[in-house]
Amino acid sequence: MSGSKSSESGPRAPSSRSQSVRASLLEALRAAGELGGASSARELSAAVGISERDVPAHLAHLARSLKAQGLSLVVEPAACKSCGYAFADRARFEPPGSCPSCRGTRVAPPRFSVR
């Protein structure tokens, strides 16, 4: 293994972070909202500099924090690309592995925004 490869596999947090990860996530969500869109976990991880696997846990905490501020985290549900099934009742922020309707694995991830 090369030295640069091992550093790429871990979180890509900026060396001099001026704000917390959740504050950075909120800023990224607001920026996407100003452009009229929502962000996926992959887009948020790239914008904030954390692992995509860490985003759902931070979003769950951020949703509780936003509620106290009178705001809400809006989740556009994941959807099956094959049959169109929408995972509207899903409470978790992680994308599902497969569709319960057609068993397809091509699932569009949920998208997030702040209101």
N, CA, C and O atoms as CSV, one atom per row, in Angstrom:
chain,resi,resn,atom,element,x,y,z
A,1,MET,N,N,0.834,-1.186,0.000
A,1,MET,CA,C,0.000,0.000,0.000
A,1,MET,C,C,0.874,1.244,0.000
A,1,MET,O,O,1.881,1.300,0.706
A,2,SER,N,N,0.505,2.209,-0.764
A,2,SER,CA,C,1.252,3.454,-0.757
A,2,SER,C,C,0.718,4.379,0.333
A,2,SER,O,O,-0.416,4.217,0.786
A,3,GLY,N,N,1.522,5.337,0.751
A,3,GLY,CA,C,1.143,6.243,1.839
A,3,GLY,C,C,-0.041,7.121,1.491
A,3,GLY,O,O,-0.867,7.421,2.354
A,4,SER,N,N,-0.136,7.545,0.216
A,4,SER,CA,C,-1.246,8.424,-0.153
A,4,SER,C,C,-2.569,7.681,-0.235
A,4,SER,O,O,-3.623,8.273,-0.002
A,5,LYS,N,N,-2.532,6.395,-0.563
A,5,LYS,CA,C,-3.764,5.611,-0.661
A,5,LYS,C,C,-4.447,5.477,0.699
A,5,LYS,O,O,-5.670,5.591,0.789
A,6,SER,N,N,-3.668,5.234,1.759
A,6,SER,CA,C,-4.266,5.055,3.077
A,6,SER,C,C,-4.900,6.338,3.592
A,6,SER,O,O,-5.891,6.285,4.320
A,7,SER,N,N,-4.351,7.479,3.231
A,7,SER,CA,C,-4.951,8.732,3.692
A,7,SER,C,C,-6.240,9.041,2.942
A,7,SER,O,O,-7.093,9.763,3.458
A,8,GLU,N,N,-6.400,8.496,1.711
A,8,GLU,CA,C,-7.608,8.737,0.939
A,8,GLU,C,C,-8.795,7.934,1.457
A,8,GLU,O,O,-9.942,8.339,1.267
A,9,SER,N,N,-8.538,6.801,2.110
A,9,SER,CA,C,-9.634,5.950,2.546
A,9,SER,C,C,-10.336,6.486,3.791
A,9,SER,O,O,-11.493,6.139,4.026
A,10,GLY,N,N,-9.689,7.304,4.578
A,10,GLY,CA,C,-10.286,7.862,5.786
A,10,GLY,C,C,-11.073,9.115,5.482
A,10,GLY,O,O,-11.149,9.537,4.328
A,11,PRO,N,N,-11.661,9.717,6.504
A,11,PRO,CA,C,-12.402,10.968,6.314
A,11,PRO,C,C,-11.496,12.052,5.739
A,11,PRO,O,O,-10.318,12.146,6.081
A,12,ARG,N,N,-12.069,12.860,4.864
A,12,ARG,CA,C,-11.295,13.903,4.212
A,12,ARG,C,C,-11.566,15.265,4.843
A,12,ARG,O,O,-11.801,16.237,4.126
A,13,ALA,N,N,-11.537,15.348,6.146
A,13,ALA,CA,C,-11.828,16.601,6.834
A,13,ALA,C,C,-10.720,17.612,6.565
A,13,ALA,O,O,-9.541,17.260,6.574
A,14,PRO,N,N,-11.092,18.853,6.329
A,14,PRO,CA,C,-10.083,19.888,6.141
A,14,PRO,C,C,-9.212,20.009,7.383
A,14,PRO,O,O,-9.682,19.826,8.506
A,15,SER,N,N,-7.932,20.322,7.168
A,15,SER,CA,C,-7.013,20.381,8.299
A,15,SER,C,C,-7.334,21.531,9.244
A,15,SER,O,O,-7.122,21.408,10.450
A,16,SER,N,N,-7.835,22.633,8.729
A,16,SER,CA,C,-8.167,23.762,9.599
A,16,SER,C,C,-9.661,24.068,9.483
A,16,SER,O,O,-10.058,25.050,8.855
A,17,ARG,N,N,-10.470,23.225,10.088
A,17,ARG,CA,C,-11.931,23.385,10.030
A,17,ARG,C,C,-12.329,24.518,10.971
A,17,ARG,O,O,-12.001,24.494,12.157
A,18,SER,N,N,-13.036,25.507,10.435
A,18,SER,CA,C,-13.443,26.647,11.254
A,18,SER,C,C,-14.816,26.439,11.886
A,18,SER,O,O,-15.211,27.202,12.768
A,19,GLN,N,N,-15.561,25.397,11.440
A,19,GLN,CA,C,-16.866,25.120,12.006
A,19,GLN,C,C,-17.060,23.612,12.103
A,19,GLN,O,O,-16.313,22.840,11.502
A,20,SER,N,N,-18.055,23.210,12.855
A,20,SER,CA,C,-18.297,21.786,13.055
A,20,SER,C,C,-18.808,21.130,11.768
A,20,SER,O,O,-19.226,21.812,10.833
A,21,VAL,N,N,-18.766,19.814,11.741
A,21,VAL,CA,C,-19.249,19.068,10.583
A,21,VAL,C,C,-20.722,19.360,10.342
A,21,VAL,O,O,-21.136,19.568,9.201
A,22,ARG,N,N,-21.512,19.378,11.401
A,22,ARG,CA,C,-22.957,19.614,11.238
A,22,ARG,C,C,-23.251,21.031,10.785
A,22,ARG,O,O,-24.189,21.255,10.019
A,23,ALA,N,N,-22.471,21.979,11.245
A,23,ALA,CA,C,-22.651,23.351,10.770
A,23,ALA,C,C,-22.276,23.447,9.294
A,23,ALA,O,O,-22.916,24.175,8.535
A,24,SER,N,N,-21.249,22.719,8.890
A,24,SER,CA,C,-20.863,22.689,7.483
A,24,SER,C,C,-21.940,22.013,6.636
A,24,SER,O,O,-22.225,22.452,5.521
A,25,LEU,N,N,-22.541,20.936,7.171
A,25,LEU,CA,C,-23.639,20.276,6.462
A,25,LEU,C,C,-24.817,21.222,6.285
A,25,LEU,O,O,-25.402,21.293,5.204
A,26,LEU,N,N,-25.166,21.944,7.334
A,26,LEU,CA,C,-26.278,22.896,7.264
A,26,LEU,C,C,-25.990,23.969,6.218
A,26,LEU,O,O,-26.876,24.344,5.450
A,27,GLU,N,N,-24.767,24.456,6.187
A,27,GLU,CA,C,-24.380,25.462,5.206
A,27,GLU,C,C,-24.495,24.904,3.783
A,27,GLU,O,O,-24.973,25.598,2.886
A,28,ALA,N,N,-24.062,23.660,3.572
A,28,ALA,CA,C,-24.149,23.032,2.253
A,28,ALA,C,C,-25.607,22.814,1.849
A,28,ALA,O,O,-25.966,23.013,0.688
A,29,LEU,N,N,-26.445,22.409,2.797
A,29,LEU,CA,C,-27.871,22.214,2.514
A,29,LEU,C,C,-28.551,23.534,2.161
A,29,LEU,O,O,-29.378,23.587,1.251
A,30,ARG,N,N,-28.203,24.590,2.878
A,30,ARG,CA,C,-28.789,25.905,2.586
A,30,ARG,C,C,-28.336,26.413,1.224
A,30,ARG,O,O,-29.127,27.004,0.489
A,31,ALA,N,N,-27.060,26.186,0.879
A,31,ALA,CA,C,-26.543,26.617,-0.419
A,31,ALA,C,C,-27.263,25.892,-1.549
A,31,ALA,O,O,-27.598,26.502,-2.564
A,32,ALA,N,N,-27.501,24.599,-1.381
A,32,ALA,CA,C,-28.233,23.838,-2.398
A,32,ALA,C,C,-29.681,24.310,-2.475
A,32,ALA,O,O,-30.258,24.372,-3.560
A,33,GLY,N,N,-30.265,24.641,-1.335
A,33,GLY,CA,C,-31.636,25.130,-1.303
A,33,GLY,C,C,-31.792,26.466,-2.000
A,33,GLY,O,O,-32.819,26.718,-2.630
A,34,GLU,N,N,-30.790,27.327,-1.898
A,34,GLU,CA,C,-30.838,28.620,-2.573
A,34,GLU,C,C,-30.833,28.444,-4.082
A,34,GLU,O,O,-31.362,29.276,-4.819
A,35,LEU,N,N,-30.227,27.351,-4.533
A,35,LEU,CA,C,-30.212,27.063,-5.959
A,35,LEU,C,C,-31.456,26.298,-6.397
A,35,LEU,O,O,-31.599,25.946,-7.567
A,36,GLY,N,N,-32.356,26.043,-5.441
A,36,GLY,CA,C,-33.617,25.384,-5.745
A,36,GLY,C,C,-33.542,23.876,-5.793
A,36,GLY,O,O,-34.398,23.234,-6.402
A,37,GLY,N,N,-32.538,23.299,-5.165
A,37,GLY,CA,C,-32.399,21.856,-5.235
A,37,GLY,C,C,-32.142,21.211,-3.896
A,37,GLY,O,O,-32.071,21.872,-2.861
A,38,ALA,N,N,-32.006,19.915,-3.946
A,38,ALA,CA,C,-31.690,19.115,-2.772
A,38,ALA,C,C,-30.381,18.394,-3.050
A,38,ALA,O,O,-29.945,18.312,-4.199
A,39,SER,N,N,-29.757,17.875,-2.010
A,39,SER,CA,C,-28.465,17.211,-2.134
A,39,SER,C,C,-28.536,15.778,-1.674
A,39,SER,O,O,-29.263,15.451,-0.736
A,40,SER,N,N,-27.781,14.920,-2.334
A,40,SER,CA,C,-27.657,13.528,-1.902
A,40,SER,C,C,-26.543,13.439,-0.868
A,40,SER,O,O,-25.783,14.388,-0.677
A,41,ALA,N,N,-26.452,12.297,-0.209
A,41,ALA,CA,C,-25.389,12.091,0.778
A,41,ALA,C,C,-24.018,12.201,0.117
A,41,ALA,O,O,-23.079,12.717,0.723
A,42,ARG,N,N,-23.894,11.724,-1.108
A,42,ARG,CA,C,-22.615,11.806,-1.827
A,42,ARG,C,C,-22.227,13.259,-2.079
A,42,ARG,O,O,-21.069,13.630,-1.888
A,43,GLU,N,N,-23.177,14.081,-2.503
A,43,GLU,CA,C,-22.896,15.493,-2.754
A,43,GLU,C,C,-22.535,16.214,-1.454
A,43,GLU,O,O,-21.636,17.055,-1.432
A,44,LEU,N,N,-23.237,15.881,-0.384
A,44,LEU,CA,C,-22.942,16.510,0.912
A,44,LEU,C,C,-21.562,16.100,1.422
A,44,LEU,O,O,-20.832,16.928,1.966
A,45,SER,N,N,-21.205,14.838,1.250
A,45,SER,CA,C,-19.894,14.384,1.724
A,45,SER,C,C,-18.782,15.093,0.972
A,45,SER,O,O,-17.758,15.439,1.560
A,46,ALA,N,N,-18.975,15.311,-0.324
A,46,ALA,CA,C,-17.969,16.024,-1.114
A,46,ALA,C,C,-17.885,17.490,-0.708
A,46,ALA,O,O,-16.794,18.058,-0.652
A,47,ALA,N,N,-19.022,18.099,-0.427
A,47,ALA,CA,C,-19.039,19.515,-0.061
A,47,ALA,C,C,-18.425,19.771,1.307
A,47,ALA,O,O,-17.780,20.798,1.519
A,48,VAL,N,N,-18.622,18.843,2.234
A,48,VAL,CA,C,-18.184,19.039,3.618
A,48,VAL,C,C,-16.813,18.422,3.879
A,48,VAL,O,O,-16.078,18.874,4.757
A,49,GLY,N,N,-16.475,17.391,3.116
A,49,GLY,CA,C,-15.173,16.756,3.300
A,49,GLY,C,C,-15.195,15.639,4.321
A,49,GLY,O,O,-14.220,15.443,5.046
A,50,ILE,N,N,-16.305,14.895,4.389
A,50,ILE,CA,C,-16.387,13.743,5.284
A,50,ILE,C,C,-16.764,12.521,4.449
A,50,ILE,O,O,-17.131,12.646,3.281
A,51,SER,N,N,-16.671,11.364,5.048
A,51,SER,CA,C,-17.030,10.130,4.373
A,51,SER,C,C,-18.533,10.087,4.118
A,51,SER,O,O,-19.325,10.555,4.935
A,52,GLU,N,N,-18.914,9.522,2.978
A,52,GLU,CA,C,-20.338,9.393,2.654
A,52,GLU,C,C,-21.061,8.531,3.673
A,52,GLU,O,O,-22.251,8.732,3.917
A,53,ARG,N,N,-20.368,7.579,4.270
A,53,ARG,CA,C,-20.968,6.714,5.290
A,53,ARG,C,C,-21.294,7.466,6.580
A,53,ARG,O,O,-22.162,7.041,7.342
A,54,ASP,N,N,-20.608,8.573,6.828
A,54,ASP,CA,C,-20.835,9.348,8.049
A,54,ASP,C,C,-21.995,10.334,7.922
A,54,ASP,O,O,-22.527,10.796,8.932
A,55,VAL,N,N,-22.385,10.653,6.711
A,55,VAL,CA,C,-23.401,11.680,6.480
A,55,VAL,C,C,-24.750,11.347,7.130
A,55,VAL,O,O,-25.316,12.219,7.789
A,56,PRO,N,N,-25.299,10.120,6.978
A,56,PRO,CA,C,-26.620,9.854,7.576
A,56,PRO,C,C,-26.677,10.072,9.089
A,56,PRO,O,O,-27.675,10.587,9.594
A,57,ALA,N,N,-25.638,9.695,9.813
A,57,ALA,CA,C,-25.641,9.904,11.263
A,57,ALA,C,C,-25.646,11.388,11.605
A,57,ALA,O,O,-26.346,11.816,12.523
A,58,HIS,N,N,-24.869,12.168,10.872
A,58,HIS,CA,C,-24.849,13.612,11.111
A,58,HIS,C,C,-26.188,14.248,10.729
A,58,HIS,O,O,-26.645,15.175,11.397
A,59,LEU,N,N,-26.822,13.754,9.654
A,59,LEU,CA,C,-28.115,14.291,9.248
A,59,LEU,C,C,-29.195,13.995,10.280
A,59,LEU,O,O,-30.071,14.827,10.518
A,60,ALA,N,N,-29.138,12.817,10.891
A,60,ALA,CA,C,-30.129,12.475,11.923
A,60,ALA,C,C,-30.030,13.447,13.097
A,60,ALA,O,O,-31.050,13.900,13.616
A,61,HIS,N,N,-28.815,13.764,13.512
A,61,HIS,CA,C,-28.633,14.711,14.614
A,61,HIS,C,C,-29.020,16.120,14.175
A,61,HIS,O,O,-29.644,16.865,14.930
A,62,LEU,N,N,-28.645,16.476,12.953
A,62,LEU,CA,C,-28.971,17.804,12.437
A,62,LEU,C,C,-30.482,18.004,12.349
A,62,LEU,O,O,-30.973,19.105,12.597
A,63,ALA,N,N,-31.222,16.958,12.000
A,63,ALA,CA,C,-32.687,17.056,11.924
A,63,ALA,C,C,-33.277,17.419,13.280
A,63,ALA,O,O,-34.198,18.232,13.359
A,64,ARG,N,N,-32.751,16.822,14.346
A,64,ARG,CA,C,-33.234,17.152,15.697
A,64,ARG,C,C,-32.871,18.578,16.071
A,64,ARG,O,O,-33.676,19.281,16.682
A,65,SER,N,N,-31.669,19.015,15.714
A,65,SER,CA,C,-31.229,20.378,16.021
A,65,SER,C,C,-32.054,21.410,15.255
A,65,SER,O,O,-32.387,22.466,15.793
A,66,LEU,N,N,-32.382,21.105,14.008
A,66,LEU,CA,C,-33.167,22.037,13.198
A,66,LEU,C,C,-34.570,22.218,13.750
A,66,LEU,O,O,-35.130,23.313,13.688
A,67,LYS,N,N,-35.140,21.145,14.290
A,67,LYS,CA,C,-36.485,21.213,14.857
A,67,LYS,C,C,-36.533,22.233,15.987
A,67,LYS,O,O,-37.519,22.955,16.132
A,68,ALA,N,N,-35.470,22.295,16.789
A,68,ALA,CA,C,-35.400,23.251,17.894
A,68,ALA,C,C,-35.306,24.693,17.386
A,68,ALA,O,O,-35.675,25.631,18.092
A,69,GLN,N,N,-34.806,24.861,16.150
A,69,GLN,CA,C,-34.673,26.192,15.557
A,69,GLN,C,C,-35.900,26.581,14.732
A,69,GLN,O,O,-35.938,27.663,14.147
A,70,GLY,N,N,-36.897,25.705,14.685
A,70,GLY,CA,C,-38.091,25.992,13.904
A,70,GLY,C,C,-37.940,25.655,12.431
A,70,GLY,O,O,-38.774,26.054,11.619
A,71,LEU,N,N,-36.898,24.933,12.075
A,71,LEU,CA,C,-36.669,24.513,10.700
A,71,LEU,C,C,-36.887,23.011,10.599
A,71,LEU,O,O,-37.105,22.344,11.611
A,72,SER,N,N,-36.831,22.479,9.390
A,72,SER,CA,C,-36.961,21.035,9.245
A,72,SER,C,C,-36.066,20.540,8.117
A,72,SER,O,O,-35.786,21.256,7.156
A,73,LEU,N,N,-35.628,19.301,8.263
A,73,LEU,CA,C,-34.857,18.627,7.230
A,73,LEU,C,C,-35.851,17.894,6.342
A,73,LEU,O,O,-36.540,16.981,6.795
A,74,VAL,N,N,-35.923,18.290,5.091
A,74,VAL,CA,C,-36.850,17.691,4.145
A,74,VAL,C,C,-36.121,16.572,3.414
A,74,VAL,O,O,-35.022,16.762,2.892
A,75,VAL,N,N,-36.755,15.399,3.386
A,75,VAL,CA,C,-36.155,14.237,2.740
A,75,VAL,C,C,-37.007,13.844,1.538
A,75,VAL,O,O,-38.172,13.474,1.682
A,76,GLU,N,N,-36.411,13.929,0.352
A,76,GLU,CA,C,-37.058,13.397,-0.847
A,76,GLU,C,C,-36.714,11.911,-0.846
A,76,GLU,O,O,-35.534,11.564,-0.903
A,77,PRO,N,N,-37.701,11.027,-0.784
A,77,PRO,CA,C,-37.404,9.609,-0.589
A,77,PRO,C,C,-36.642,8.970,-1.746
A,77,PRO,O,O,-36.702,9.430,-2.886
A,78,ALA,N,N,-35.927,7.900,-1.420
A,78,ALA,CA,C,-35.255,7.099,-2.436
A,78,ALA,C,C,-36.317,6.480,-3.333
A,78,ALA,O,O,-37.457,6.281,-2.915
A,79,ALA,N,N,-35.933,6.177,-4.569
A,79,ALA,CA,C,-36.874,5.578,-5.515
A,79,ALA,C,C,-36.163,4.549,-6.373
A,79,ALA,O,O,-34.991,4.708,-6.714
A,80,CYS,N,N,-36.877,3.499,-6.714
A,80,CYS,CA,C,-36.347,2.447,-7.577
A,80,CYS,C,C,-36.281,2.979,-9.001
A,80,CYS,O,O,-37.258,3.532,-9.507
A,81,LYS,N,N,-35.140,2.815,-9.642
A,81,LYS,CA,C,-34.985,3.278,-11.022
A,81,LYS,C,C,-35.641,2.331,-12.015
A,81,LYS,O,O,-35.902,2.712,-13.156
A,82,SER,N,N,-35.908,1.102,-11.593
A,82,SER,CA,C,-36.512,0.118,-12.501
A,82,SER,C,C,-38.032,0.233,-12.552
A,82,SER,O,O,-38.616,0.328,-13.631
A,83,CYS,N,N,-38.675,0.225,-11.375
A,83,CYS,CA,C,-40.144,0.211,-11.362
A,83,CYS,C,C,-40.762,1.504,-10.837
A,83,CYS,O,O,-41.975,1.688,-10.943
A,84,GLY,N,N,-39.957,2.402,-10.275
A,84,GLY,CA,C,-40.474,3.673,-9.782
A,84,GLY,C,C,-40.986,3.656,-8.355
A,84,GLY,O,O,-41.500,4.666,-7.875
A,85,TYR,N,N,-40.856,2.529,-7.665
A,85,TYR,CA,C,-41.317,2.436,-6.270
A,85,TYR,C,C,-40.617,3.501,-5.432
A,85,TYR,O,O,-39.393,3.622,-5.479
A,86,ALA,N,N,-41.387,4.273,-4.667
A,86,ALA,CA,C,-40.836,5.312,-3.792
A,86,ALA,C,C,-40.842,4.813,-2.354
A,86,ALA,O,O,-41.842,4.274,-1.880
A,87,PHE,N,N,-39.736,4.992,-1.673
A,87,PHE,CA,C,-39.583,4.562,-0.281
A,87,PHE,C,C,-40.066,5.680,0.647
A,87,PHE,O,O,-39.304,6.171,1.481
A,88,ALA,N,N,-41.322,6.078,0.501
A,88,ALA,CA,C,-41.877,7.240,1.207
A,88,ALA,C,C,-41.961,7.042,2.715
A,88,ALA,O,O,-41.833,8.012,3.462
A,89,ASP,N,N,-42.169,5.824,3.179
A,89,ASP,CA,C,-42.324,5.585,4.618
A,89,ASP,C,C,-41.014,5.280,5.320
A,89,ASP,O,O,-41.011,5.015,6.522
A,90,ARG,N,N,-39.918,5.310,4.610
A,90,ARG,CA,C,-38.622,4.963,5.194
A,90,ARG,C,C,-38.154,6.085,6.112
A,90,ARG,O,O,-38.112,7.247,5.709
A,91,ALA,N,N,-37.804,5.737,7.342
A,91,ALA,CA,C,-37.389,6.733,8.337
A,91,ALA,C,C,-35.872,6.925,8.370
A,91,ALA,O,O,-35.394,7.952,8.850
A,92,ARG,N,N,-35.116,5.959,7.871
A,92,ARG,CA,C,-33.647,6.060,7.895
A,92,ARG,C,C,-33.145,6.914,6.736
A,92,ARG,O,O,-33.809,7.039,5.707
A,93,PHE,N,N,-31.968,7.498,6.918
A,93,PHE,CA,C,-31.398,8.375,5.907
A,93,PHE,C,C,-30.493,7.637,4.925
A,93,PHE,O,O,-30.096,8.213,3.912
A,94,GLU,N,N,-30.158,6.375,5.199
A,94,GLU,CA,C,-29.331,5.592,4.302
A,94,GLU,C,C,-30.174,5.131,3.111
A,94,GLU,O,O,-31.374,4.900,3.257
A,95,PRO,N,N,-29.557,4.997,1.942
A,95,PRO,CA,C,-30.321,4.477,0.804
A,95,PRO,C,C,-30.579,2.983,0.980
A,95,PRO,O,O,-29.726,2.272,1.511
A,96,PRO,N,N,-31.734,2.500,0.547
A,96,PRO,CA,C,-32.029,1.069,0.662
A,96,PRO,C,C,-31.179,0.265,-0.309
A,96,PRO,O,O,-30.703,0.795,-1.313
A,97,GLY,N,N,-30.990,-1.009,-0.010
A,97,GLY,CA,C,-30.173,-1.868,-0.853
A,97,GLY,C,C,-30.909,-2.380,-2.073
A,97,GLY,O,O,-30.324,-2.508,-3.148
A,98,SER,N,N,-32.187,-2.673,-1.915
A,98,SER,CA,C,-32.952,-3.189,-3.050
A,98,SER,C,C,-34.424,-2.802,-2.907
A,98,SER,O,O,-34.886,-2.409,-1.836
A,99,CYS,N,N,-35.130,-2.926,-4.007
A,99,CYS,CA,C,-36.551,-2.575,-4.051
A,99,CYS,C,C,-37.395,-3.748,-3.568
A,99,CYS,O,O,-37.193,-4.872,-4.029
A,100,PRO,N,N,-38.335,-3.519,-2.650
A,100,PRO,CA,C,-39.188,-4.610,-2.194
A,100,PRO,C,C,-40.230,-5.024,-3.241
A,100,PRO,O,O,-40.802,-6.110,-3.153
A,101,SER,N,N,-40.472,-4.168,-4.217
A,101,SER,CA,C,-41.477,-4.449,-5.229
A,101,SER,C,C,-40.930,-5.341,-6.354
A,101,SER,O,O,-41.518,-6.376,-6.672
A,102,CYS,N,N,-39.797,-4.930,-6.956
A,102,CYS,CA,C,-39.259,-5.664,-8.102
A,102,CYS,C,C,-37.931,-6.361,-7.801
A,102,CYS,O,O,-37.394,-7.070,-8.652
A,103,ARG,N,N,-37.404,-6.161,-6.595
A,103,ARG,CA,C,-36.122,-6.729,-6.161
A,103,ARG,C,C,-34.919,-6.144,-6.906
A,103,ARG,O,O,-33.812,-6.678,-6.824
A,104,GLY,N,N,-35.141,-5.055,-7.625
A,104,GLY,CA,C,-34.053,-4.398,-8.339
A,104,GLY,C,C,-33.106,-3.699,-7.367
A,104,GLY,O,O,-33.506,-3.300,-6.273
A,105,THR,N,N,-31.864,-3.558,-7.775
A,105,THR,CA,C,-30.873,-2.904,-6.912
A,105,THR,C,C,-30.486,-1.520,-7.420
A,105,THR,O,O,-29.624,-0.867,-6.831
A,106,ARG,N,N,-31.103,-1.069,-8.492
A,106,ARG,CA,C,-30.834,0.278,-9.001
A,106,ARG,C,C,-31.771,1.250,-8.299
A,106,ARG,O,O,-32.880,1.510,-8.764
A,107,VAL,N,N,-31.308,1.782,-7.174
A,107,VAL,CA,C,-32.138,2.653,-6.338
A,107,VAL,C,C,-31.497,4.035,-6.270
A,107,VAL,O,O,-30.335,4.170,-5.886
A,108,ALA,N,N,-32.255,5.055,-6.644
A,108,ALA,CA,C,-31.782,6.433,-6.532
A,108,ALA,C,C,-31.763,6.809,-5.051
A,108,ALA,O,O,-32.735,6.538,-4.344
A,109,PRO,N,N,-30.700,7.416,-4.569
A,109,PRO,CA,C,-30.603,7.738,-3.147
A,109,PRO,C,C,-31.551,8.856,-2.741
A,109,PRO,O,O,-32.000,9.635,-3.582
A,110,PRO,N,N,-31.855,8.933,-1.440
A,110,PRO,CA,C,-32.679,10.052,-0.974
A,110,PRO,C,C,-31.926,11.365,-1.124
A,110,PRO,O,O,-30.695,11.386,-1.153
A,111,ARG,N,N,-32.673,12.457,-1.219
A,111,ARG,CA,C,-32.075,13.785,-1.332
A,111,ARG,C,C,-32.590,14.636,-0.190
A,111,ARG,O,O,-33.712,14.447,0.280
A,112,PHE,N,N,-31.767,15.576,0.255
A,112,PHE,CA,C,-32.050,16.326,1.467
A,112,PHE,C,C,-32.007,17.828,1.205
A,112,PHE,O,O,-31.225,18.310,0.385
A,113,SER,N,N,-32.865,18.560,1.923
A,113,SER,CA,C,-32.871,20.016,1.895
A,113,SER,C,C,-33.393,20.536,3.225
A,113,SER,O,O,-33.916,19.771,4.036
A,114,VAL,N,N,-33.252,21.834,3.446
A,114,VAL,CA,C,-33.683,22.461,4.696
A,114,VAL,C,C,-34.767,23.482,4.379
A,114,VAL,O,O,-34.668,24.240,3.415
A,115,ARG,N,N,-35.809,23.484,5.218
A,115,ARG,CA,C,-36.884,24.465,5.119
A,115,ARG,C,C,-37.119,25.084,6.456
A,115,ARG,O,O,-37.989,25.944,6.594
